[in-house]
Amino acid sequence: MRSCRFPGANRFFEGVLFHCLLALCVSAFCGGICRAGEPPADRSLLTLDRIFGSNEFETEKAPTTQWCKHGSGYTTLEKAPGKDGGRQLVWHDLATSREEVLVPAHLFIPPGESGPLSVKGYSLSDDGSKMLIYTNSKRVWRIYPDLYHTGMAVAPVPNQRYHDTIYQERYMGLPGDNADGYRRGSPITYAHQLKGNLLLVHGTGDDNCHYQGVEALINELIAHNKQFTMMAYPNRTHSIAEGKNTTRHLYGLLTRFLCEKMPADSKPGK
């Protein structure tokens, strides 16, 4: 196993996590609003209440990505080839885009067992020579991207060059020294690949995740003929909380978007 020499973590993933958690909280809050009456008897319906209001699809809370403290890349837990559901630990070299399997899937299978461990988390030693694995017995809900066609981004960071430098440059360094990292870590780079429904929400007075970033994303989406929905809140900051009725309006907007794009009677994959 090689030593890690990555100068710092990527702030982008922290921002994505925050906005995903916000979307999940809103989804859980409004799930009951979107469907009147009792839950349908047809269990083939994938509803917000089923996903976020019960433990039916409880996920394994394993950190799938870890940035190396002093290296030039990161490690991920990825689904291994085959149908046994096992995962392997993979090293990703940012400079060369090279991938290397550090721990193959079969090593996650304990002696005398036929199935792999359910990995709750893992830690690598500083020199990358040792690995500590945390496990549990909870089942894992495998998430397949084709099931999801609707997303909401509230005060996002489409272009890392437009993010607050006190955060961004702390982890990514200067743009001139890490141009490729800034490009690859910015959602705007992949705007041409957008599929499904997208809601963008931003305060024009945001001095953290600057408004010019979402305007740049809008222009890029337009250039690639990608349809989307946009709501700008005039002079609101990153919290989008200033002004009379703003918070209620914001959550009403998110609720309505989910109800329209993910109706209670929709089937998975539709």
N, C-alpha and C positions, 0 to 999 in steps of 0.2 A: 504493500500500500504506500502510496506516495505522500509526501508532506504537503500541507496546504499553505499557500502563500497569497491568499486573496486579501486585498487591502481593507475591505469593509463590506458591509451588507448593502443591499439594494433597497433604498427607501420606497421604491415603487410598490413592492410586495406588501409593505406595511400599510400603504394607502389603500391598496386593493382590499386587504383584509378588513380595514375599518369600514369601507363603503359596503362590502358584502355583508358585514354584520348588521349595518344599518338596514340594508334591504331585507335581511332575514327577520329582524325585529319588527319592521313594518308589516312584513308578510304574516308573521304570527299574530300581530295585533288585529289585522283586518281580515283574517281568514274567515271568521264567523260572519262578518258583514257581507262578504261576497256571496254567501249561500244562505238562502232563507230556509227555515224548517230544519228537520232532522237530517243527519248525514244520509246519503243515499245508500240503499242496501247493496248496490252494485260495487263490490270492492275493487273492480278494475278501474274505477275513477281515481285519478291521482289528484287529490285536493290539498289546499293549503293546510287545512285542519289536520289531515293525515300526516303531512310531512313535518309540520312545526308544532302541532298541538298534541302529539302523542310520541311514544318512544318506539313506534313501529319501524321507523327508518333511522334509528339512532346510529350515528356515525362513529367510527373509531377516530379518536382525537390524536392522531399521530402527526408529528411535524414532518411532512413529506419532503421538505426542502431545508437544508442547513448550509449556510455560507461558512466557508472555512475562515478561521481567524487570521491566518497569515498566508493565505494561498491565492491562487489565481482562478478559483472556480468554486463550485458548490457540489454537494451530494444530494441525491434524491432517492426516495423509496419508490420504485416503479414496478408496475405489473410485469412479471416475467413472461416470456413466451411459453405457451402451453395453456392447458385448461384446468390446472390444479389450483388456481387462485393465489399462487405464491407471489412474493415480491422479491426484488433484488435491489441491492444498494449500488447506485451508479454514480461515478464521478464525471462531472462536466467541466471541461477546460474552456474558459471563456476566450482565451487568446486564439486557440486553434479550432474551437467547436468540437474537439475530440471527446468521445465518450468512452469510459472504461468501467466495466463491471468489477467493483471492488469485492462485493460479497454476493455470490450467486445464490439463487433461490433455494437450492438444495441444502445449503448450510443453515437455513432458517428452520429446517425440519429436525426436531430433536431425535436422538437415537431411539429406535423402537416405535416411532410414530409415523403415520402415513401422510399427515397433513402438516402444513407450515404453521409456525407460531403466528398469533395475531399480535402484530407489533404496535405497541402503544406509543413508543418513542425510542430514540436512540441518541447516544452521545459518542463522539469520537475524541480520542486523546489528542493533545496538542500536536504530537508528531504524526498523527494519522495511523499509528501502528496498532491501536487497540480500539475496540468498539463495545460499548455497554448497551444492552438491549432491554427495554422495558416491555413486558407483555401483559395481556389480560385474556380473559376467555369470552369477551363480548364478540358477537357476530359483526361483520363488516357489511355495510351497504355500499356496494360498488356503484359509483356514480358514472353514468354514461352521458357525455355531452349532448348526444342527439335528442335526449329527452327535454332539453331546455332551449327555449326559443325566445325568452323575454328577459331583459335586463334593465336595471335602473342604476344610474350613476349620479350621485349627489355630491357636488363640489369635488369633482375628480381632478386628477393630474394627468391629462392626456399627453403632455410633453414635459419631460423632466427638466428641460432647460428653463421652463417657466415657473418652476416650483420655488418656494422660499429657500434661498441659498443656505440659511443657517441649518436647515435640515438636510437638504439635498447634497450639498458639497461635503457635509460631514461624513457621509457614507460613500458617495460616488466620486469624490474628488472634483477637480475642475473639469469643465466640459472639454477644454482643449487637450487635457491629458487623458481623457476617457471618452472620446467622441463615440466610439462604437458601443460602449456600455450605455450611454445616454440614449442612443438611437434604438438599440435592441430592447431597452427597458421601458420605452414609451409606447402606450397604446396607439398613438396616432400613426405609428409605423405600420400598424396592421389594420388600419381603417378600411382598406379595400377588401378585407376578408369578413366584414360584418355580415351576419345572418340573423334574421328574426327581428324582434321588436326591441328598440332601444329608447329609453327616456333619459335625457340629459337635463340636469337641474343645477343652476349655479347662481350665486349672488354676485352682482356686478361689482360690489365693493369688497370682494374677497381679497385680503392682503396676504393670504397664506398660499392657497392654491389659486393663483392669479387667473382672472377671468379671460385674459388673452389666450390662455391655454385651451379653454373650451371653444373659443372662437376659431382657433387654428384647426381644432378637430372638426368643427362644423364645416369649414371650408374644404377640408380633406374628404369628408363624407360626401359632400355635394359633388366634388370633382369625380368621385367614383360612383355617382348616381345611387347612393345609399339613402334610403328613406329612414327617418327617425323623428322623434318628438322632442321638443326643446322648451324649457320654461326658464326664463331669466327673472330673478328677483332684484329690482332696482335698489342699488346702494346697500344691499344686505352684505354682511360679512360672511366668513366661513361657516358660522353657525346657522345662518339664514333664520334668525330669530327676532330681528329688529322689526318694529312697525306693528301696527294694530292687526291682529288676526293672522299674522304671517305663519306661525307654527301650525295653526289649524288648517290653513290653506295648503301648506306644504304636505302635511300628512293626508289631507283629502285628495290632493293630486296623486300621490303615490298609491293610495287606496283605489282610486278610480282607474288608474292605469292598469293595476293588477286585475281588477274586476273585468275590464274590457278585454285585456289580452290573455288572461288566464281564467276564463269563466268556469264555474263549478262543474259544469257538465262536460268539460273538455276531457278527451282521452289522452293518456300519455303519448307523446310523440306528435300531437296535433296542435 
